[in-house]
Amino acid sequence: MKIVVTGSLGHISKPLLEELVQKGHSVTVISSNPERKKDIQALGGTAAIGTMEDVDFLTTTFKGADLVYLMEALGAGSFFDQNLDYMTVISKIANNYKQAVEDSGVKRVVHLSSIGAHTDKGNGMLAFHYKVENILKQLPDDVSIKFMRPVGFYNNMFAFIPTIKTQNAIIQNYGGNDKDAWVSPLDIAAVIAEEIEKPFGGPKDSFGSREIRYIASDEVSPNEIAKILGEAIGKPDLKWLEIPDEQILNGMKVAGMNPEIAKGLVEMNAGRRSGVLFEDYNRHKPTLGKVKLKDFAKEFASVFNSK
């Protein structure tokens, strides 16, 4: 198949490209960075250099493709951009995708969404995934869409490193012994590659063929995370401390984070605490992937020791 992949050579798109090429597909990778061209080509892909903000570029790139894989991303450092309206930016990208899919004639879409996309309430920053899904659901009924909803990425745990270094603790506004689901980008890429090759046109709803699949690698509690990561970095006494929402929000603002993004992140994690974030996941639990937290802990330790 001729497949277009967005996301440049990110944590998911790179292993996805490698797997699709290995399976014999012709893959075009969209990147905004011209320096990525040679790296994409070295992995067997074709580079299309342009941005998600350019509808004409997207339409031209999508034209003739059998399938497009779509994801939205904010640029590096955007969490600290005081002027960023992330909901408006992400919605614009989603509308650009919608227009480009319609204008190019593509009939099959795989979209990277997220846990929490089932609602626009109680999920904080993840509400933008709900909005994006509903924008894409406005595509004509003859466009089949598979929404991939991964849980929290293991990579997000790298944000725990500063307080581990300074206070020998992971500090968040949720905690305890209730299990959360986490995922490796490698398992996300594997599921997306699998769904790309499976038939499209699943159960119909009022929007036509729209399918949803959750993706997770492991289910562990905050206290278990502290134990596993602590052992990996040589700090077996590492603790997970839960602090009030307001306290962690103030800390983020003092660190210079965009206030709306900080508020969204705190509300997102409060959604873990309340159960809102996982309510639909728990109704549609997936088979867990291969990469367990203990596997990721080795990578975590390597990054921790390099800082």
C-alpha positions in Angstrom: 0.0 0.0 0.0 0.9 3.6 -0.4 0.9 5.1 3.1 1.5 8.6 4.4 2.8 8.9 8.0 2.7 12.2 9.9 4.9 12.8 13.0 8.3 12.8 11.3 10.7 10.4 13.0 9.1 10.7 16.5 8.8 8.0 19.2 5.9 6.3 17.3 6.4 7.3 13.7 10.0 6.0 13.4 9.3 2.4 14.5 6.0 2.6 12.5 8.0 3.5 9.4 10.5 0.8 10.0 7.8 -1.9 10.4 5.7 -0.7 7.4 8.8 -0.7 5.1 9.7 -4.2 6.3 6.3 -5.4 5.4 6.7 -4.0 1.8 4.6 -0.9 2.0 5.6 2.4 0.2 5.7 5.0 3.0 5.9 8.8 2.7 6.8 10.5 6.0 5.8 14.2 6.6 8.3 16.2 8.5 8.7 20.0 8.9 12.5 19.6 9.3 14.5 19.4 6.0 17.4 17.8 7.9 15.2 14.7 8.5 15.0 13.9 4.8 18.2 11.8 4.7 17.2 10.0 7.9 13.8 9.1 6.5 15.3 7.9 3.2 17.9 5.8 5.1 15.0 4.0 6.7 13.4 3.3 3.4 10.8 6.0 3.4 10.1 9.0 1.1 10.3 12.4 2.8 7.7 15.1 2.3 8.9 18.3 3.9 6.1 20.7 5.0 3.9 21.6 7.9 0.5 20.5 9.3 -0.6 24.1 9.0 -0.3 24.0 5.1 -3.5 22.5 3.8 -2.3 22.5 0.1 0.9 20.7 1.1 -1.1 18.1 3.0 -3.6 17.6 0.2 -0.8 17.2 -2.4 1.0 14.7 -0.2 -2.1 12.7 0.6 -3.2 12.4 -3.0 -2.9 8.9 -4.4 -2.3 7.4 -0.9 -4.3 4.2 0.1 -4.1 5.3 3.7 -2.9 8.2 6.0 -1.8 8.0 9.6 -2.6 11.2 11.3 -1.3 12.7 14.6 -1.2 16.1 16.1 1.8 17.4 18.0 2.9 20.6 19.8 6.5 21.8 19.2 9.4 21.4 21.6 9.2 23.9 24.4 5.5 24.7 23.6 4.5 24.0 27.2 6.4 27.1 28.2 5.1 29.3 25.5 3.0 31.8 27.4 1.0 32.9 24.4 0.1 29.4 23.1 -3.6 28.6 22.8 -3.1 24.9 22.4 -6.8 24.0 21.9 -7.0 26.5 19.0 -3.7 25.3 17.4 -4.6 21.6 17.7 -8.1 22.2 16.3 -6.7 24.0 13.3 -4.4 21.1 12.5 -7.4 18.7 12.8 -9.5 20.8 10.4 -6.5 20.9 8.0 -6.4 17.2 8.1 -10.1 16.9 7.5 -9.9 19.2 4.5 -6.9 17.5 3.1 -8.4 14.0 3.4 -11.6 15.2 1.6 -9.8 17.1 -1.1 -7.3 14.3 -1.8 -9.8 11.5 -1.9 -8.2 9.3 0.7 -10.7 6.8 2.1 -8.8 5.2 5.0 -7.5 7.0 8.0 -5.7 5.8 11.2 -5.7 8.6 13.8 -3.6 8.7 16.9 -5.9 9.9 19.6 -5.7 9.2 23.4 -7.2 7.8 26.5 -9.7 10.4 27.7 -11.0 11.2 24.2 -14.4 9.7 25.1 -15.3 12.9 26.9 -14.6 16.7 27.1 -15.1 16.9 30.9 -12.9 15.9 33.7 -9.9 15.0 31.5 -8.1 18.3 31.5 -5.7 18.8 28.6 -6.8 15.6 26.9 -10.2 17.2 26.0 -8.5 18.3 22.8 -8.5 14.7 21.6 -12.3 14.6 22.1 -12.5 17.7 20.0 -10.2 16.3 17.2 -12.0 13.0 17.0 -15.3 14.9 16.5 -13.8 17.1 13.8 -12.6 14.0 11.9 -15.9 12.3 12.4 -17.4 15.0 10.2 -15.6 13.4 7.2 -18.0 11.8 4.7 -19.4 8.3 5.5 -17.2 6.7 2.8 -14.1 7.6 4.7 -13.3 4.9 7.3 -11.4 5.9 10.4 -9.7 3.9 13.1 -9.1 6.0 16.3 -6.1 4.7 18.3 -6.3 5.6 22.0 -3.1 4.9 23.8 -2.8 5.4 27.6 0.0 7.4 29.2 3.4 7.1 27.6 6.2 5.6 29.6 8.4 8.5 28.2 6.3 10.9 30.3 7.9 9.4 33.4 11.2 11.2 32.5 9.5 14.3 33.9 9.8 12.6 37.3 13.6 12.9 37.3 14.0 16.4 38.7 12.2 15.7 42.0 13.8 12.3 42.3 17.2 14.0 42.1 16.3 16.8 44.5 13.8 15.2 46.9 14.2 11.5 46.4 10.5 11.3 45.5 8.1 11.3 42.6 5.6 14.1 43.3 2.2 14.2 41.6 -1.4 15.1 42.4 -2.4 11.5 42.3 -1.0 8.3 43.8 -1.7 5.2 45.8 -2.2 1.5 45.0 -4.8 1.7 42.3 -3.4 0.5 39.0 -3.0 2.8 36.0 -2.3 1.7 32.5 0.9 2.9 30.7 2.2 2.2 27.2 5.5 2.0 25.2 5.6 3.9 21.9 6.9 0.6 20.4 3.7 -1.2 21.3 1.7 1.8 19.9 3.6 1.5 16.6 3.0 -2.3 16.5 -0.7 -1.9 17.0 -1.0 0.8 14.4 0.9 -1.3 11.9 -1.5 -4.2 12.7 -4.6 -2.0 12.2 -3.3 -0.6 8.9 -3.2 -4.1 7.5 -6.5 -5.3 8.9 -9.8 -4.6 7.0 -11.5 -1.3 7.4 -15.2 -0.8 7.7 -16.1 -1.9 11.2 -19.3 -1.2 13.1 -21.3 1.8 11.8 -22.5 4.6 14.0 -24.2 7.9 13.0 -20.9 9.0 11.5 -20.2 5.9 9.3 -17.3 3.5 9.8 -15.5 4.6 12.9 -13.6 2.2 15.1 -11.8 2.7 18.4 -8.9 0.7 19.9 -7.2 1.3 23.2 -3.5 0.5 23.5 -1.6 -0.3 26.7 1.6 -2.2 27.7 1.3 -2.6 31.4 -1.0 -1.8 34.4 0.8 -0.7 37.5 0.0 1.5 40.5 2.0 4.7 41.4 3.5 3.0 44.4 4.6 0.1 42.1 6.1 2.6 39.7 8.2 4.1 42.5 9.4 0.7 43.5 10.3 -0.5 40.0 12.0 2.8 39.0 13.7 3.2 42.3 15.3 -0.3 42.1 16.4 0.5 38.5 18.2 3.6 39.5 19.7 2.4 42.8 17.2 4.2 45.1 15.1 1.3 46.6 13.6 3.8 49.1 12.1 6.0 46.4 8.6 7.1 47.3 5.6 8.4 45.4 4.1 11.5 47.2 0.7 12.8 46.4 0.2 16.5 46.9 -2.9 18.8 46.4 -3.8 20.0 43.0 -3.2 23.7 43.9 0.3 23.0 45.2 1.4 21.2 42.0 -0.3 23.8 39.8 1.6 26.6 41.6 4.9 24.8 41.1 4.3 24.5 37.4 3.5 28.2 37.1 6.6 29.1 39.0 8.6 27.0 36.7 7.3 29.1 33.8 4.8 26.7 32.3 1.9 28.2 30.2 -0.9 28.6 32.8 -3.6 26.9 30.7 -1.3 24.0 29.9 -0.4 23.6 33.6 -4.1 23.7 34.5 -4.9 21.1 31.9 -2.1 18.8 33.1 -3.2 19.0 36.7 -6.9 18.4 35.7 -5.8 15.4 33.6 -4.0 13.8 36.5 -6.9 14.6 38.8 -8.9 12.6 36.2 -6.7 9.6 37.0 -7.5 10.0 40.6 -11.2 10.3 40.1 -11.3 7.5 37.5 -12.8 9.6 34.7 -9.7 9.2 32.6 -10.0 5.4 32.6 -13.7 4.8 32.7 -14.1 4.0 28.9 -10.7 2.2 28.8 -12.0 -0.1 31.6 -15.0 -0.9 29.5 -12.9 -1.8 26.5 -9.6 -3.2 27.9 -7.1 -4.2 25.3 -4.7 -7.1 25.3 -1.5 -5.6 26.9 1.6 -5.2 24.8 5.1 -6.6 25.1 7.0 -3.8 26.7 6.5 -3.9 30.5 7.4 -1.2 33.0 10.4 -3.3 34.1 11.7 -3.2 30.5 11.3 0.6 30.3 12.9 1.0 33.8 16.3 0.2 32.1 15.9 3.1 29.7 14.7 5.3 32.5 17.8 4.4 34.5 20.1 5.2 31.5 18.5 8.7 31.1 18.5 9.3 34.9 22.2 8.5 35.2 23.1 10.7 32.2 21.6 13.9 33.7 
